[in-house]
Amino acid sequence: HSFSRGELLQPDFSWQNSFSLALASELAYQVDVEAMKVTATGEWGFTFAEPFDEKDTEGVVLSDDNVVVLAFRGTEMNVRDWIGNLKVLATN
């Protein structure tokens, strides 16, 4: 299986869509920005791919005319990240 951009447009659950989004999350960890962009635009067909790093939140934005994907990196193995995870308050 590989990434399926077209599957992201489907309204119902699919394993292919889940797999594609997991691959996008994996792409968020790519350190080489140019390699990340080649994968997202060249292989997956997105027209825009850009990593972001904002206040300890890191990930990648992928988009084309029909879909936008925000894929985030997970919690790193450090105390600061885990304390940040615990600072969650419910909002209405």
GROMACS elastic network, one bead per residue, 0.5 to 0.9 nm:
[ bonds ]
;  ai    aj funct       b0    kb
    1     4     6  0.87605   500
    1    16     6  0.78182   500
    1    19     6  0.82326   500
    1    20     6  0.89411   500
    2    16     6  0.82862   500
    2    19     6  0.79191   500
    2    20     6  0.70181   500
    2    23     6  0.83485   500
    3     7     6  0.87437   500
    3    16     6  0.78409   500
    3    17     6  0.81800   500
    3    19     6  0.72315   500
    3    21     6  0.80114   500
    3    23     6  0.68312   500
    3    24     6  0.82302   500
    3    43     6  0.86452   500
    3    44     6  0.65084   500
    4     7     6  0.53776   500
    4     8     6  0.71427   500
    4    16     6  0.71233   500
    4    17     6  0.70384   500
    4    19     6  0.86507   500
    4    20     6  0.59283   500
    4    44     6  0.72061   500
    5     8     6  0.54990   500
    5     9     6  0.76606   500
    5    17     6  0.83287   500
    5    20     6  0.75332   500
    5    44     6  0.65644   500
    5    45     6  0.73332   500
    5    46     6  0.79277   500
    5    67     6  0.83199   500
    6     9     6  0.57138   500
    6    10     6  0.75441   500
    6    17     6  0.88840   500
    7    10     6  0.54599   500
    7    11     6  0.89476   500
    7    14     6  0.80622   500
    7    16     6  0.69816   500
    7    17     6  0.55574   500
    7    20     6  0.82103   500
    8    11     6  0.80771   500
    8    16     6  0.88737   500
    8    17     6  0.58344   500
    8    18     6  0.89347   500
    8    20     6  0.80376   500
    8    21     6  0.84118   500
    8    67     6  0.73801   500
    8    69     6  0.89529   500
    9    17     6  0.89944   500
    9    66     6  0.77282   500
    9    67     6  0.71779   500
   10    13     6  0.77874   500
   10    14     6  0.83177   500
   10    17     6  0.83215   500
   13    16     6  0.87470   500
   13    17     6  0.72649   500
   13    18     6  0.79658   500
   14    17     6  0.52606   500
   14    18     6  0.64552   500
   14    19     6  0.86965   500
   15    19     6  0.60554   500
   15    20     6  0.85245   500
   16    19     6  0.50172   500
   16    20     6  0.60792   500
   16    21     6  0.86319   500
   17    20     6  0.50349   500
   17    21     6  0.62277   500
   17    22     6  0.85778   500
   18    21     6  0.52192   500
   18    22     6  0.61930   500
   18    23     6  0.87000   500
   19    22     6  0.50055   500
   19    23     6  0.62631   500
   19    24     6  0.86889   500
   20    23     6  0.50780   500
   20    24     6  0.63060   500
   20    25     6  0.87678   500
   21    25     6  0.62607   500
   21    26     6  0.85928   500
   21    69     6  0.82228   500
   21    71     6  0.76051   500
   22    25     6  0.50543   500
   22    26     6  0.62455   500
   22    27     6  0.86289   500
   22    71     6  0.85962   500
   23    27     6  0.61336   500
   23    28     6  0.87645   500
   24    28     6  0.64909   500
   24    40     6  0.85542   500
   24    60     6  0.81174   500
   24    62     6  0.85576   500
   24    69     6  0.79844   500
   24    70     6  0.83376   500
   24    71     6  0.58650   500
   24    72     6  0.85265   500
   25    28     6  0.51667   500
   25    29     6  0.73088   500
   25    59     6  0.76657   500
   25    60     6  0.81037   500
   25    70     6  0.84959   500
   25    72     6  0.58579   500
   25    73     6  0.64406   500
   25    74     6  0.85537   500
   26    29     6  0.56164   500
   26    30     6  0.73714   500
   26    71     6  0.83136   500
   26    72     6  0.87056   500
   26    73     6  0.77630   500
   27    30     6  0.52727   500
   27    31     6  0.89755   500
   27    36     6  0.65379   500
   27    39     6  0.83811   500
   27    40     6  0.83769   500
   27    59     6  0.84178   500
   27    60     6  0.76283   500
   27    71     6  0.80214   500
   27    73     6  0.89190   500
   28    31     6  0.82833   500
   28    36     6  0.80916   500
   28    51     6  0.70867   500
   28    52     6  0.89667   500
   28    58     6  0.75456   500
   28    60     6  0.52174   500
   28    61     6  0.86981   500
   28    71     6  0.62053   500
   28    72     6  0.61718   500
   28    73     6  0.58591   500
   29    58     6  0.86014   500
   29    59     6  0.73521   500
   29    60     6  0.86823   500
   29    72     6  0.85474   500
   29    73     6  0.63671   500
   30    33     6  0.68229   500
   30    35     6  0.76665   500
   30    36     6  0.59963   500
   31    34     6  0.89235   500
   31    35     6  0.83632   500
   31    36     6  0.78350   500
   32    35     6  0.53439   500
   32    36     6  0.62582   500
   32    37     6  0.87878   500
   33    37     6  0.61910   500
   33    38     6  0.86398   500
   33    50     6  0.79739   500
   33    51     6  0.73568   500
   34    37     6  0.50723   500
   34    38     6  0.61785   500
   34    39     6  0.86738   500
   35    38     6  0.50429   500
   35    39     6  0.62717   500
   35    40     6  0.86730   500
   36    39     6  0.52372   500
   36    40     6  0.62092   500
   36    41     6  0.85670   500
   36    49     6  0.78339   500
   36    50     6  0.84868   500
   36    51     6  0.85744   500
   37    40     6  0.50604   500
   37    41     6  0.57959   500
   37    42     6  0.75221   500
   37    48     6  0.80611   500
   37    49     6  0.56311   500
   37    50     6  0.72636   500
   38    41     6  0.54151   500
   38    43     6  0.67713   500
   38    44     6  0.86693   500
   38    49     6  0.88855   500
   39    42     6  0.54933   500
   39    44     6  0.62506   500
   39    45     6  0.84774   500
   40    43     6  0.59838   500
   40    45     6  0.63823   500
   40    46     6  0.57119   500
   40    47     6  0.81169   500
   40    48     6  0.78657   500
   40    49     6  0.62561   500
   40    62     6  0.71095   500
   41    44     6  0.56067   500
   41    47     6  0.56976   500
   41    48     6  0.68275   500
   41    49     6  0.69358   500
   41    62     6  0.86173   500
   42    45     6  0.57270   500
   42    46     6  0.76085   500
   42    47     6  0.88476   500
   43    46     6  0.83966   500
   45    64     6  0.80245   500
   46    49     6  0.70237   500
   46    62     6  0.64137   500
   46    63     6  0.55189   500
   46    64     6  0.51461   500
   46    65     6  0.86988   500
   46    67     6  0.88581   500
   47    62     6  0.77642   500
   47    63     6  0.60924   500
   47    64     6  0.50021   500
   47    65     6  0.79901   500
   48    61     6  0.76531   500
   48    62     6  0.55661   500
   48    63     6  0.51462   500
   48    64     6  0.63988   500
   49    60     6  0.69764   500
   49    61     6  0.56358   500
   49    63     6  0.66717   500
   50    59     6  0.86749   500
   50    60     6  0.55930   500
   50    61     6  0.53423   500
   50    62     6  0.67496   500
   51    58     6  0.74908   500
   51    59     6  0.56684   500
   51    61     6  0.61642   500
   51    62     6  0.87286   500
   52    57     6  0.78380   500
   52    58     6  0.55447   500
   52    59     6  0.54361   500
   52    60     6  0.57084   500
   52    61     6  0.74509   500
   53    56     6  0.65066   500
   53    57     6  0.56120   500
   53    59     6  0.67148   500
   53    60     6  0.86744   500
   54    57     6  0.51560   500
   54    58     6  0.64072   500
   55    58     6  0.82011   500
   56    81     6  0.80095   500
   57    72     6  0.74905   500
   57    73     6  0.75195   500
   57    74     6  0.88499   500
   58    71     6  0.86374   500
   58    72     6  0.59034   500
   58    73     6  0.56420   500
   58    74     6  0.83894   500
   59    70     6  0.71512   500
   59    71     6  0.54032   500
   59    73     6  0.53097   500
   59    74     6  0.88988   500
   60    69     6  0.80128   500
   60    70     6  0.59464   500
   60    71     6  0.53483   500
   60    72     6  0.65428   500
   60    73     6  0.85019   500
   61    68     6  0.71733   500
   61    69     6  0.57717   500
   61    71     6  0.65515   500
   61    72     6  0.88803   500
   62    67     6  0.81889   500
   62    68     6  0.57308   500
   62    69     6  0.50301   500
   62    70     6  0.65685   500
   62    71     6  0.81194   500
   63    66     6  0.75822   500
   63    67     6  0.55855   500
   63    69     6  0.61831   500
   63    70     6  0.87763   500
   64    67     6  0.56276   500
   64    68     6  0.66804   500
   65    68     6  0.83366   500
   73    76     6  0.83769   500
   75    78     6  0.82204   500
   75    81     6  0.60449   500
   75    82     6  0.70875   500
   75    85     6  0.80956   500
   76    79     6  0.86151   500
   76    80     6  0.88008   500
   76    81     6  0.61883   500
   76    82     6  0.78845   500
   77    80     6  0.87473   500
   77    81     6  0.72847   500
   77    82     6  0.77031   500
   78    81     6  0.57113   500
   78    82     6  0.66243   500
   78    83     6  0.88941   500
   79    82     6  0.51920   500
   79    83     6  0.60730   500
   79    84     6  0.85119   500
   80    83     6  0.52413   500
   80    84     6  0.61970   500
   80    85     6  0.87492   500
   81    84     6  0.50094   500
   81    85     6  0.63027   500
   81    86     6  0.88548   500
   82    86     6  0.64384   500
   82    87     6  0.89208   500
   83    86     6  0.51043   500
   83    87     6  0.65276   500
   84    87     6  0.52548   500
   84    88     6  0.78500   500
   85    88     6  0.65814   500
   86    89     6  0.89127   500
